[in-house]
Amino acid sequence: MAAVTVLQFAENLTDRAAAHRVRFGMDVKYALGMELDDPGFDASVLSEFRARLVEHGLEERALDLLLTTLKDKGLVKAGGRQRTDSTRVLAAVRDLNRLELAGETLRAALESLACAVPDWLAEAVPIRPWTERYGPRIDSWQLPSSQAQRTELALTYGRDGFALLEEAHAADAPVWLRELPAVQVLRAVWLQNYTRTVTETEREVKRRESEDLPPSRLRLTSPYDLDARYGLKQGSWWTGYKVHISETCDSKEEEKDLLADGGSAPGSGSAAAGPLRIITNIATTDATVTDAEMTEPVHHMLAARDLLPAEHYLDSGYPSAELIVGMKQSFGVTLVTPVLLDSSPQARSGAGFSRTAFIIDWENRQATCPRGRNSTWWSPAIQHGTKAIVVKFDKETCQCVVANRISFEACVAGDHSDRDADVVVGMKKRAPW
């Protein structure tokens, strides 16, 4: 099955097409060591095989065996040069906006309950109107065009979802109903996208505003793939994952290409013209994990395989000053990479102060501005799902005007009013203009 999977990937075949090639392709039978009259297998065997690999954590077993054999033959070893880059992986689900996600999640829960407890479902919800509303897939029909109609439809989904969850968690409902995966997904999506206020006279359902949503790393994007997340790379959005690929590279020409304009993906270009390229590591994350967060884990994975390079070529998304020094000290690996310059509004405009211009006294919980004035207020906070510390200075301290605008982006706020000015340490703050 592992060999078939490799051939399937090489020829970009579906499971059904791969099973057909194994059954009727003489070249494939020869490569697999099969008899010519071997009937092959059903296409479902391939998906079952992949599921077993993932379930038992053996998805890298074939790569490990291959690298062990290549090391024994002297074709790959520690030291030398390697490069790592990442690329997006699209989840095998439809892209859904928030309205479609709510409707499809509720529809999926109803489908699951209809199979598990049809009699209970018939008594718990109004069958006829809900069948019309949730029978077809939500993305298979045209959603309302006006914003008012979309808002009302979203609230209808919200009220119906809360009603179904109430029935599933009722005292007289079977306890195992609430343990169904589809019901648990429904509850999670509703917690992330809706709020409900219950009083003696009414139950008001509201849709969460954008600023009240959980961070992308926690937010579900599909009722069918719970690990898929929204990702952003080089200005392009997608739903799914990100894969980091490391490979050997000994060609100086390819080293130069990697450092030009953010690097190039592993395996790009004409590999046949240069030395053999061998993949040494694969790391898959959800789409929200940044490249810099994977720099150290990738080196740990390479160290576990005894394949650490002497020089590691990376694009500008992976390094920081701490990582460049840390990888050299911890692993003896030199990171060869461009380093991003300060991209704050102050650096771009050449005016204002950045966070590095402030002296932070963590023990006394005080900040000192470039003029030598101490802060008047210090308070931990959560902003946009990220921990931050808000520091305020009095307005006389901050009288910084740049191009007739107040310079206030993650550093100084000159309010020019009766309020104090504040500075956010550890994260960016929206400018008030």
MOGIZI-V529907 format. One record per pair of residues at least 12 apart in sequence whose ideal C-beta (glycine too) atoms are under 10 Angstrom apart, sorted by the first residue. I is the first residue (numbers start at 1). J is the second residue. Records with the same first field share a line. If there is no record, write none. Layout:
# MOGIZI-V529907
I: J  J
This chain:
# MOGIZI-V529907
1: 41  45  46  48  49  50  52  53  62
2: 49  53  58  61  62  65  66
3: 22  28  31  32  33  62
4: 18  19  21  22  28  31  32  40  41  45  46  49
5: 18  46  49  50  53  62
6: 31  62  66
7: 21  22  25  27  28  31  32
8: 21  22  28  46
11: 25  28
13: 46
14: 43  46
15: 42  43  44  45  46  47  49  50
16: 42  43  44  46
17: 43
18: 40  41  43  46
19: 40  41  42  43  44  45  46
20: 40  43
21: 40
22: 34  38  39  40  41  43  45  46
23: 38  39  40  41  42  43
24: 40
25: 40
28: 40
59: 282  284
60: 281  282  283  284  301  305
63: 279  280  281  282  305
64: 304  305
66: 278  279
67: 278  279  280  281  305  306  307
68: 305  306
70: 248  276  278  280  307
71: 278  305  306  307
75: 248  276  278
76: 247  248  276  278  279  280  305  307
77: 248  306  307  309
78: 280  302  303  305  306  307  308  309  310  332
79: 307  308  309  310  311  332  333
80: 248  249  250  307  308  309  310  311
81: 247  248  249  250  251  252  254  255  258  309  310  311  312  313  334  336
82: 246  247  248  249  250  266  278  279  280  281  298  302  307  308  309  310  311  312  313  314  333
83: 245  246  247  248  249  254  255  257  258  259  263  264  265  266  267  277  280  309  311  312  313  314  315  336  337
84: 244  245  246  247  249  258  263  266  280  281  283  291  294  295  298  299  302  309  312  313  314  315  318  337
85: 243  244  245  246  247  258  262  263  264  265  266  267  268  291  313  314  315  317  318
86: 233  242  243  244  245  263  265  266  283  284  285  289  290  291  294  298  314  315  317  318
87: 233  241  242  243  244  245  265  266
88: 231  232  233  234  236  237  238  239  240  241  242  243  287
89: 228  231  238  240  241  242  243  284  285  286  287
90: 228  231  238  239  240  241  287
91: 221  222  224  225  227  228  229  231  238  239  240  241  286  287
92: 222  224  225  228  240
93: 221  222  223  224  225  228  239  240
94: 137  138  139  140  222  224  239
95: 139  221  222  228  230  237  238  239  240
96: 138  139  221  222  223  224  239
97: 139  143  150
98: 150  154  189  192  193  207  208  210  213  219  221
99: 138  143  144  150  151  153  154  157  193  207
100: 137  138  139  143  157  222
101: 138  139  157  189  192  193  219  220  221  222  223
102: 138  153  154  155  156  157  158  160  161  186  189  190  192  193  194  207  223
103: 133  134  137  138  139  143  153  154  156  157  160  161
104: 134  137  138  139  140  157  189  222  223  224
105: 138  157  161  182  185  186  187  188  189  190  193  220  222  223  224
106: 130  133  134  138  157  158  160  161  164  165  182  186  189  190  223
107: 130  133  134  135  136  137  138  157  182  186  223
108: 134  137  138  181  182  183  185  186  189  222  223  224
109: 134  161  164  165  168  180  181  182  183  184  185  186  187  189  223
110: 125  130  131  133  134  135  160  164  182  186
111: 134  135  182  223
112: 177  180  181  182  183  185  186  223
113: 125  164  167  168  177  180  182  183  186
114: 127  131
115: 180  182
116: 174  176  177  180  182  183
117: 168  173  174  176  177  180
120: 167  168  172  173  174  177
121: 164  167  168  177
123: 167
124: 163  164  166  167  168  170  173  177
125: 160  163  164  167
126: 160  163
129: 160
130: 160  163  164
133: 153  156  157  160
134: 157  160
138: 153  157
151: 207
154: 193  194  205  206  207
155: 194  204  205  206  207
156: 205
157: 190  193  194  205  207
158: 190  193  194  195  196  205  206  207  208
159: 194  196  203  204  205
160: 205
161: 186  187  189  190  193  194  196  205
162: 186  187  190  194  196  198  203  205
163: 203  205
164: 183  186  187  190
165: 178  183  186  187  190  191
166: 203
168: 180  183  184  186  187
169: 183  187
181: 223  226
182: 223  224
184: 226
185: 220  222  223  224  226
186: 223
188: 218  219  220  223  226
189: 219  220  221  222  223
190: 205
191: 208  214  220
192: 208  212  213  214  218  219  220
193: 207  208  212  213  214  219  220
194: 206  207  208
195: 207  208  209  212
211: 383  384  385
213: 384  385
214: 385
215: 229  288  384  385  386
216: 229  230  231  232  286  287  288  385
217: 229  230  286  287  288  289  385
218: 288  385
219: 288  385
221: 239  240  286  287
222: 239  240
225: 239  240  241
227: 240  241  284  285  286  287
228: 240  241  286  287
229: 241  242  285  286  287  288  289
230: 286  287  288
231: 285  286  287  288  289  290
232: 287  288  290
233: 287  290  291  317
234: 262  317
237: 287
238: 287
239: 287
240: 286  287
241: 284  285  286  287  288  289
242: 283  284  285  286  287  288  289  290  291  294
243: 282  283  284  285
244: 266  281  282  283  284  285  289  291  294  295  297  298  301  318
245: 265  266  267  279  280  281  282  283  284  298
246: 266  278  279  280  281  282  283  298  299  301  302  305  307  309  312  313  314
247: 266  267  271  276  277  278  279  280  281  282
248: 266  275  276  277  278  279  280  307  309
249: 266  267  271  274  275  277  278  309  311  313
250: 274  275  276  277
251: 269  271  273  274  275  277
252: 274
253: 269  270  273  274
254: 266  268  269  270  271  273  274  275  277  313
255: 311  313  336
256: 313
257: 269  313
258: 313  314  315  336  337  338
259: 313  314  315  316  336  337  338
260: 315  338
261: 315  316  338
262: 315  316  317  338  340
263: 291  313  314  315  316  317  318  337  338
264: 313  315
265: 315
266: 279  280  313
267: 279
278: 307
280: 298  301  302  305  307  308  309
281: 297  298  299  300  301  302  304  305  307
282: 298  301
283: 297  298  300  301  302
285: 297
290: 317  318
291: 314  315  316  317  318  319
292: 314  316  317  318  319  320  322  323  340
293: 318
294: 317  318
295: 312  314  317  318  319  320  322  323  324  326  327  335  337
296: 318  322  323  326  327  330  331
298: 312  314  318  327
299: 312  323  326  327  330  331  333  335
300: 330  331
302: 331  333
303: 330  331  332  333
308: 327  331  332  333
309: 331  332  333  334  335  336
310: 332  333  334
311: 333  334  335  336
312: 327  331  333  334  335  336  337
313: 334  335  336  337
314: 327  335  336  337  338
315: 337  338
316: 337  338  339  340  341
317: 337  338  340
318: 335  337  339
319: 335  336  337  338  339  340
320: 335  339  340
321: 339
323: 335  337  339
324: 336  337  339
342: 354  355  356
344: 356  409  410  411  428
345: 402  407  408  409  410  411  428  431
346: 402  407  408  409  410  411  412
348: 409
349: 402  403  405  407  409
350: 402
351: 400  401  402  403  405  407
352: 400  401  402  405  406  407  408  409  410  411  412  414
353: 369  370  371  398  400  407  409  410  411  412  423
354: 409  410  411  412
355: 367  409  410  411  412  423  424  425  426  427  428
356: 411
357: 369  370  411  412
358: 370  375  391  393  411  412  423  425
359: 372  374
360: 375  378  389  391  425  426
361: 374  375  378
362: 378  389  425
364: 378
365: 377  378  379  380  389  391
366: 378  391
367: 389  391  392  393  423  425
368: 393
369: 391  393  397  398  400  411  412  421  423
370: 400  411  412
371: 393  397  398  399  400
372: 397
373: 393  394  396  397  398
374: 391  393  394  397
375: 390  391  392  393  394  397  420  421  422  423  425
376: 391  392  393  394  397  420  421  422
377: 390  391  392  393  394  420  422
378: 390  391  392  422  425
379: 391  392  422
380: 426
381: 424  426  427
383: 424  426  427  428  429  430
384: 427  428  429  430
386: 426  427  428
387: 426  427
388: 410  424  425  426  427  428  429
389: 423  424  425  426  427
390: 422  423  424  425  426  427  429
391: 413  421  422  423  424  425
392: 413  415  419  420  421  422  423
393: 412  413  414  415  420  421  422  423
394: 415  419  420  421
395: 413  414  415  416  417  418  419  420  421
396: 421
397: 412  414  420  421
398: 411  412  413  414  415  416  420  421  422  423
399: 412  414  415  416  421
400: 412  413  414  416  421
401: 414  416
402: 414
404: 433
405: 431  432  433
406: 421  431  432  433
407: 431
408: 421  422  423  424  429  430  431  432  433
409: 424  428  429  430  431
410: 423  424  425  426  427  428  429  430  431
411: 423  424  425  428  429
413: 429  431  432
414: 432
415: 432
